[in-house]
Amino acid sequence: MMIALVTLVGTTPYIQSKVPTSPKKPKELAADYEERTWREKAHINEKGHVYIPAAALTKSLHSAAQLMKEKIPGKGNSTYSVHFRVGTLVTDHVDLGIKIEDVDCIQIFCSADGKKTGQGTRVMRKFPMINSWRATVAYHVIDPIITKDIFLTCLKTAGLYHGIGAFRPESNGGSNGRYQVEDCIWQA
């Protein structure tokens, strides 16, 4: 197994959209509820810092491998997508070192029920937004068929075409959550 210790740098803001756990108060207006709970939509660790969920980074990489459809040399029409899906993962959430109190808020006119864009009633919602971010991520590369070169190609594709968080390119054609690879240290 190899570990790719990668420094990612956000090229667009990162918006989080975890479901708030606070119940709505009796007679509380929707706008007041949004104002009171928008910070709950962030992923926050025990230090009070915002983190990127490990699953978001893993899914970004896996989706990119599927999108690329890169063929494995000498294996006919076989692609790397299955090898990435079963042979790579991020195991730990990534602390951004940003306190929730320092996170900005963005208002977005979006679907009231969270379903697909353009369907149903639309309302104003508030979300936590990190304008500038950098993260060091440990990607576990279990499958030996995945070389450093194909891994980096896939990760760069993930940052450009998939992204992370809400309103990212992969989920609904958004522009947020994009990132680039600044550095990669390949360790045994």
SULGI-V208376 format. One record per pair of residues at least 4 apart in sequence whose C-alpha atoms are under 6 Angstrom apart, sorted by the first residue. I is the first residue (numbers start at 1). J is the second residue. Records with the same first field share a line. If there is no record, write none. Layout:
# SULGI-V208376
I->J / J
This chain:
# SULGI-V208376
1->141 / 142
2->141 / 187 / 188
3->139 / 140 / 141 / 186 / 187
4->138 / 139 / 185 / 186
5->137 / 138 / 184 / 185
6->136 / 137 / 183 / 184
7->135 / 136 / 182 / 183
8->134 / 135 / 180 / 181 / 182
9->134 / 179 / 180
10->133 / 178 / 179
11->178 / 179
12->176 / 177 / 178
13->130 / 131 / 176 / 177
14->129 / 130 / 176 / 177
15->128 / 129 / 165 / 166
16->42 / 128 / 165 / 166
17->41 / 166
18->41 / 42
19->41
20->40 / 41
34->38
38->126 / 127
39->128
43->50 / 51
44->48 / 49 / 50 / 51
45->49
48->99
49->97 / 98 / 99 / 100
50->96 / 98
51->94 / 95 / 96
52->93 / 94
53->93
54->90 / 91 / 92 / 93
55->59
58->89 / 90
59->63
60->158 / 162
61->155 / 158
62->84 / 85
64->154 / 157 / 158
65->81 / 154
66->81
69->79
70->79
71->77 / 78 / 79
72->78 / 79
83->87
84->88
87->141 / 142 / 143
88->140 / 141 / 142
89->139 / 140
90->139
103->130
104->128 / 129
105->127 / 128 / 129
106->126 / 127
107->125 / 126
108->124 / 125
109->123 / 124
110->122 / 123
111->121 / 122
112->121 / 122 / 123
157->161
158->162
159->163 / 178 / 179 / 180
160->178
161->169
162->169 / 170
163->168 / 177 / 178
164->177
165->177
167->174 / 176
168->174 / 175 / 176 / 177
169->173 / 174 / 175
